[in-house]
Amino acid sequence: MTRPHAQSARPSAARPDPRPAAPPEPGAAAAPSGPEPGLLAAFEAAKGFMPRHEGLALYAAARRAARLGHPLLEVGTYCGRSTLLLADAARRAGVTAVTVDHHRGSEEQQPGWEYHDRELVDPAVGRMDTLPAFRRTVHAAGLEEHVLALVGRSPQAAAVWRAPLGLVFIDGGHTEEHARADYVGWVPHLADGGLLLIHDVFPDPADGGRAPFHLYLRALASGAFAEEPGTGSLRVLRRTGRGW
Ligand SMILES: C[S@@+](CC[C@H](N)C(=O)[O-])C[C@H]1O[C@@H](n2cnc3c(N)ncnc32)[C@H](O)[C@@H]1O
């Protein structure tokens, strides 16, 4: 189970103009700049679980990882809050953000659970459906053409994926089974020098569920990753070897 984060209102103002792809940035010398105010406002207006300080860290990592020239992959789209940051980083580097979700919600988001949002239930189906909210979020930010949304189960998507990835951000199901499947499905595709980010890593069980923490320990134990500074519950690891 994740630690509670503020959920804010859905973005209301649509901005129909898609933003053009920026040319790839030359070299890796300069530190990437932070998100523009409009992007940060869209992030904060979107429903989701990531607090601002972790969003800024995710964005900085995505900007660096995007320089490798490979897609940036997210497991756990929800309503697109964190996806926006990956999409803008991808746009600036001329790559694509890929985000995977079945859009039926995680265990803790189901009716009767702590993170359920009844506004996200499709009355025709009687189940959660975060896909419409995700589409509104990305459209309002003008980032549609920089995101490839895979709608389905993460292990199924990983099983057909073949391309190297510049970044893998794991923020999907938080059971041991789902988290492990995300790790073994996607991490093998992470390119040399690519970044593995894991959300909701809580060393103290009193703060949240164990599965993301176990992924973090597994990555460190593999000897294939070097840890970089993280923020809050967001851990950042750079691939330095071929294992996982
Ligand atoms: C914690 S939310 C993601 C939050 C999002 N990254 C954000 O910051 O706003 C987790 C999401 O993972 C999705 N999910 C859980 N298990 C999944 C699986 N096995 N395959 C695909 N999506 C899954 C849920 O539907 C849910 O939308």
The ligand as an ORCA input file, in Angstrom:
! r2SCAN-3c Opt
* xyz 0 1
  C       0.174      4.326     -8.083
  S      -0.736      4.344     -9.595
  C       0.337      5.210    -10.686
  C       0.456      6.671    -10.354
  C       1.106      7.531    -11.399
  N       2.426      7.065    -11.775
  C       1.167      8.940    -10.895
  O       2.232      9.354    -10.379
  O       0.191      9.661    -10.976
  C      -0.570      2.668    -10.109
  C      -1.206      2.331    -11.438
  O      -0.700      1.063    -11.831
  C      -1.702      0.375    -12.525
  N      -1.404     -1.049    -12.458
  C      -1.338     -1.832    -11.350
  N      -0.985     -3.085    -11.672
  C      -0.806     -3.098    -13.018
  C      -0.412     -4.103    -13.974
  N      -0.112     -5.349    -13.579
  N      -0.348     -3.769    -15.261
  C      -0.641     -2.510    -15.668
  N      -0.997     -1.513    -14.824
  C      -1.071     -1.799    -13.508
  C      -3.000      0.769    -11.855
  O      -4.099      0.612    -12.733
  C      -2.713      2.219    -11.451
  O      -3.270      3.126    -12.362
*
